Amino acid sequence: MRKAAVLLGILALVMIAGCGQQEQEAEVQVPEQETTPEITIINGLEAWNIYAIMIDPSDSPWGEDRLGEDEILAPGESFTLEITEGSWDIMVTDEDLDTYTLFQVEIGPEGYVWNVTLEDMDTGWDEEEFGEQLILETGDGSAPVVITNDLGDWDIYFVYVSPSGSPWGDDCLGIEILGQDDEITVWVDPGTYDIRAEDEDGDTYTLSGIEVDVDGYYWFVTLDYLDMD
């Protein structure tokens, strides 16, 4: 009789332990799968194709054409790129080499969709404020040379863009001054160019023999480019 009671007690403990394990297993939840943000570009330019799409972090220079060589985005078509959350700059170039640019777009987990229209066109800017950023534009060529001041506390007083092998021409800034994050776009014909910036202390920063094609050239002037005489 005593053995039977002991066996019944052991059986009860086993059943209780088994129930506890089932409850514990039932509480285990599968973690939610993280989503990857996406930037989607829609061509809303009516009759104009998009030939290039640049999407890069706001604290970095423009990189590669995300659309790919020999690819175009026809009106009504869309392009999507997976990115990470953060601040991004976006620039679209159409078949006439007109550009459409957004700066410092904050991308969250939901991503971002931009329907590019003719109202977004950059062309025609002579001098504008984008937030606190001064944007200048000069020249009449077909390829943009974009120069951005990333010198911190030093302003840029002079900018020169001249064909390689030629003397420096006129200062592209005129009476203007580029502060931190300000930029100037100098439109030139495709070719080989020398580019120079001079800061408020008279220090110069020079690039020589730069090949500029229809996609242009983008230079963030930093102290690393300081000319060492």
N, C-alpha and C positions, 0 to 999 in steps of 0.2 A: 504494500500500500504506500509506504514511504517512497519507494522508487518511482511509483506511478506519479506521485505528487511532484517529485523532483523533475521528472520528464515533462510534466505539464508546465512547470515553471520555466524550464529551458525553452520549450516550444513558444511560450508567450513572449519571452525576451527576443527570440529570433524574429517573430512576427512584428514586434514593435520596432526592432532595428531595421527590418525590411521596409516598413512603412515610412520610417524617417528618411531612409535613403531615397525612396521614391519622391518624397516631398522635396528633398534637397535637389534631386535631378530636375524636378519640375520647375524649380526656381532659376535654373541656368538659362540665360537668355543669349541669343545670338547677337553679337554687336552689329549695329547698323553699318552698312558699307558706305565709306566716304565717297562723295561725288567730286569729280574734277571740274573746276570752273572752265568755261569756254567763252571765247570771244567770237561772235558771228558777225561777218560783214555782208551786208546785202547791197547789191548794186541797184540803187534807185536813180541812176543818172539818165534815164530815158533812152537816148540813142547812143550813149558813149560807153565803150568798154573800159573796164579797169585792167590795167596792165601790171601793176605792182602793189603789194600790200606789205607795209612794214609794221611790225608789232614788237615793241621792245620795252624793257623796264625803264621807268622814267629817269632813273639815275645812271643809265647807260647810253652810249651812242647808238645810232641806228645800225642794225645788223643786216642780215640777209633778207632778200625778198621772199616772204612767206608763201606767196602764190606759186613761185617756181618759175624757172626759165621757160619761155615759150608758152606759158599758160596765160589765159585771159579769163576775166569774169564778165560775162555778158549781162546786159540789163535784165534784172529780175532774178539772176542767179545769186547764190550765197556761198560764202567760204567760212569754215569754222576751224578754229585752232584751240587745242587744249593748252591752258596756261596754269600758273599758280596764282593764288590770291596776292594782291598788292597793287601798286601804282604803275600804270602802263601808259605809254605813248603809242598812238596809232596814226599812220599816214598812208593814204591811198593815192595812187597816181593813175590818171586816165590816159586814153590813147593820144590826147593832145598835150600830154605832160603837165596838165593842170593837177595840183595837189589839194588834198583835203586832209586836214590834220586835227587830231584831238590830243591834248596834253594832260598828263596826270589824271587818267581815268582810274578811279578806285574800283578794283574788281573784287567782289565778294564771292561766296560759294555759289550764288545764283548765276554768275557769269555776266556777260554784257552783249547786247545786240545793237549794232549801228546800221541803220538804213541810210546809206550815203546819198545825199541829194545835191543838186546844183547849188543850193543855198549854203552848203558847207564848204564851198570852194575857197582855197587860200588866195588864189591869184587875184591881184588887184590891191593887196595890202601894200601900202607905202610905209606906214608906221602905225602900229596898233599896240594897245596894252592888252595882254592876255593875263588877267589877274594882275600880278605884280611883275610880269615878265614883259620886257620891251622887245618887240619883234620888228626888225627893219628889213627892207627889201630893195634891191637895186640891180641894174643891168638888164640887158635885153636878149640874152642868149636862151638856149633851150635846156641847159643842164644846171641844176642848183648846186652851189657850193655853200653849205650851211656852217657857220662858225658860231660856236656858243662859248661864252665866257664861263669857265669853271675854275677861275683863279682864286676864289674865295674873297679876300679883302682887297684885291687889286682890280681896278677898272681897266678896260681896254680903250685906248684913245685913238689908235690907228689900225686899219686893216687894209692889206694889199693883196690882190689876186692878179698875177701876171703870167702870161705864157712863159714856160721855161726857156731860158736863154735870152729873155728880154729884160730890160731894166724895169725896176718897179714903177708902176704907173701911179695914178692918182689914188689918194686915200679914199676907200669906199665908205667910210663913216661920215665924212664931212664934219659937221658941227656936233654930231651925236657921240655919245659915250656908251659903251657896253658895260653895265654892272654885272654882278653875279647872276648867272642863268639867263641874261639877255642874249639875243642872237641876231645875226644878220645873214640874209640869204643873198648871195651874189650870183646872178644868172649869167652863165658863160656858154660859149660853144664847146662841145666835147673836144678834149685835147689834153695836153700835158701842161700842168701849171705849178708855179711856186706860190706859196701862201705864207703871209707873215702877219702876225699881230704884235702890237707894241703897247705895253701897259703904261700906267701913269708915272712910273719911275724911269721910263725909257728903256726897260728891258724888252728884248724881242724874243719871239717864238716863231720858228720858221720850219715849214715843210717844203721839200724840194722834189721836183719830178713826180708830182701826184697825177695819176691818170684819172681824168674825170670823164665818165661816160654819161649816157642819157639818164641814168639813175642818180647821178650827182655824187657828191662827196660830203661827208659829215665829219666835222672836227670839233671835239670838245677840248678847248685850250686849257691845259693844266700846267702846273709848275714843272712837271716832268719834261715838257717841251722847251724849257728855258734854254736859249742859246748860250753856250759856254765859250766865251771868247778867249 
